Amino acid sequence: MTTTMTVMAKRQVVLPKALCERKKIREGTALRVTEVGNGIYITPIPEPTEEELAAVFRLVDAGQAPTAPTSADEEMIGEEIKTYRAAKRRLRK
């Protein structure tokens, strides 16, 4: 699908309804914007599942994450979520 959008005064754009429905993008969905050559690539960031959040909380409970996360801690949490998702994908195969 190709469509044209206009950037508003506050640098906002409105995504087409049909696209949002197909990609399950709703209010509050986080989107990642990546520069690609002369263009941009927009992808929705899936919300963590309850199991992924539980894995993160286990790290906190084990004292492996401080109460006020730093950027390094956020990176560690992201890596834990990626590891969990990869393991889950392997189990599905």
N, C-alpha and C positions, 0 to 999 in steps of 0.2 A: 504494500500500500504506500502510495506517495501522496502527500497532502501539503498544502501551504498554510503556514501559521504566521501571524503578525505579532511582533514584539510590542507590548504595551509600554506606556510611559515609565512604569516601574520595572522594566525589563522582564515582564511576566508574559507567558504564552498560555493559551488554552489548548489542551490536548483534545482531539476529536473524541466524542462520546463512544463511537464504535471501537476505536483503538483501545480506549480505557477498558471497555467491557471485555474485549478479547484478551488483553494482557492483565486483567484483574487489577487495574490501577484505580484506587479510590482515594478519597480525601485522607491525607496523612501518610500515604505511601511515599517512602523515600526513593528518590531517583538518583542514579549515578550519571554524571555528565562527563564524557571523556572526549578530549580533542583527538580527532583522527584526520590527519592531513589538513585539508582546508575546511573540513566539516566537523560535526559533533555526533557523538553516539550516545543515546540516552537509554539506560536500562533500569528497570525497577530493581530495587534491592529487596529480596525476600525477607519477611520478618522471621526472626528465629523461632523455632518450634519450642514447645514446652520442654522437650528433652534437651535441646541445646542450651536453654536457659538454666535448666537444672545442672548441666555439666559446668556451666560458669559459676553457679552458686556453690557447687562442691569445691571449686578452686578457692573461692572466697572463704568458705568454712574451714578449709585446710590451711588457711593463713598464707596462701600463695598469691593473694591479690590484696592490696591495701584498701582502706575504706574510701580514700579519695583517689580514683584512678588517674594515672598519668597517661600521656600518649603512648608510652611503652606498654602500659597495662592494657589499654584499649587494643593495641596491636596484638598482644597475647590473647585477649579474649576473642578477637577476630580469627586468629590462627586456630584456637581451640574449636571454634564453630566450624571452620573449614575442615579440620581433622575429623570432627564428628560427622559432618555431612559426607565426607569421602568414605568413611567406614560404613555408613548407612547405605551408600550407593553400592559398595562392594557386596553387602549382605543381600541386596535385591537381585544381584546377577546370578 
